[in-house]
Each structure stands twice: as C-alpha cells, then as structure tokens.
C-alpha cells in the first residue's frame, strides 16, 4: 500500500512539474510575440513620422528595415535604419510603404517584425 501511494505521488508530481514547465515556455513565447507586435507598431509610427516630416516621399513605394546594428545585420535582413535599443529577441523590422495604390491621398504602411521565439 505504501509503494502504491509513493507511485501515485510520483505520477502526480511528474504531471504538475510538466504543467509548470510548459506554462513557463508558453509565457516566454508570449512575451516575445508581444515584443514583436509592439516593435512592428513602432515601425509603423516611425514610417508615419518620416512621411509627416517630409523625410520620405509619398509618391513612390519604399522598403526600409530597422535593425540593432548596421554593421552586423541579421541574415536575410537588408537594414538601412539602425536602432540599438531594440530588444534582443527582435532581429529586424521591415517597413513597406506604397502610396501609388488605393484611393487618392492614402498611403499603405505595412510592417513586419522578425523575432526569435524562445526554445
């Protein structure tokens, strides 16, 4: 009877430990996704400000990318804007703009954040 009680306790301990570890991984992944969402939103705000101040032209399509360092950009990212305070999980923020399609006087801004999900 004692051995059966110990085995049942070990099984329940294993199940609880597995749940705790899974929840920890899920929390880290969720935090990385939230950082990527806000990084992409920051890229859209950056593009909007560049258009508002006249630094970028609204008459043509443009592609830009924000990275932590221009000296060592991540693979697959052609960075032209350096932002050293990006979180470590964010590799690149791609900004695509198009003022040639859609209704007159409108501008499409599409941003994508490339991030590393924790393992």
N, C-alpha and C positions, 0 to 999 in steps of 0.2 A: 504494500500500500504506500509506503514511503517512497519507493522508487517511482511509482506511477505519479505521485504528487510532484516529485522533482522533475520528471519528464514533462508534465503538463506546464509547470512553471517555466521550464526552459523554452518550450514552444511559444508560450505567451510572451516571454522576454524577447525571443527572436522576432516575433511579429511586431512588437512595439518598437524595437530597435530599427527594423526595416522601415516602418512608417516614419519614424523620426528622421532617418537619413534621407528618405525620399522627399519629405517636406523641405528639408534643408536645400537639396538640389533644386527643387522647384522654386524656392524663394530666391536663390541666386539667379536662376534663369529669368525669373520675372523681373528682378531688379535690372538686369542687363537689357531686357526688352523695353522697359520704361525709360532707361537712359537713351536708348536708340530712338525712341519716339520723340523725346524732347530735343535730342540732337537734330533730328530731321526738322522739327518745328523751328529750331534756332536757325537752321539753314534757310528755311522759307522767310523768316523775318530778316535775315541778313540780305537775301536777294531783294526783298521788298524795299529795304533801306537803300540798297545800291541803285535801284531804279528811281526811288523818290529823290535822291540827291543828284541824279544825273550821271553817276559814275558808269553805269551800264546803260546801253541803248535799248530801247524797247522795239526798235524797228527790225530786229533780226533775232533768230534763235541763238541761244548761247548755252554752253555747257561749262560748268565750273565744278571744282571739287575742293573740299576743305579737309585738311589732314593736320596731324600734330606737328609734323616736320616736313618741310620741302626737301631737305637733304636726304631723308630716308623714307620715301613714301611707301605705304603698304603695297604688296603685289596686286596688280590689277587696278590700281587707282592712279590716275594722272592728276596729281594735285597741283593747283595753282594758287591756293589760298592757305596760308599757314595759321594754325590756331593751337598754340602749345598747351592750352588749358582744357583740351578735350579729355574726357575720361579715358582711362587706359583700355576699356573694352570697345571704344568707338574707333574703328580704323579709318573710315572715310565717310564724308557726307557729300553725296552727289547732288548737284543742283542743275536742273534742266529748265530752261525758260523758252517760251515761244510766244512771240507777240504777233505772229503772222496768221494764226488760225483763230477761229472763234469770232464772236461779234466785235465790231469796231470798238476800239477803246479798251479792250480787255487784254489781259496778259495771263498766260498759264505758267505757273511755277510748280514744278514737281521736284520733291526732294526725297532722297533715299539714304538712310544711314546703314552702313555696313558695320556689323559689330561681331564680337566674339562671344558666343554663349559659353558659360562655364561648363566644365565637364563634371 
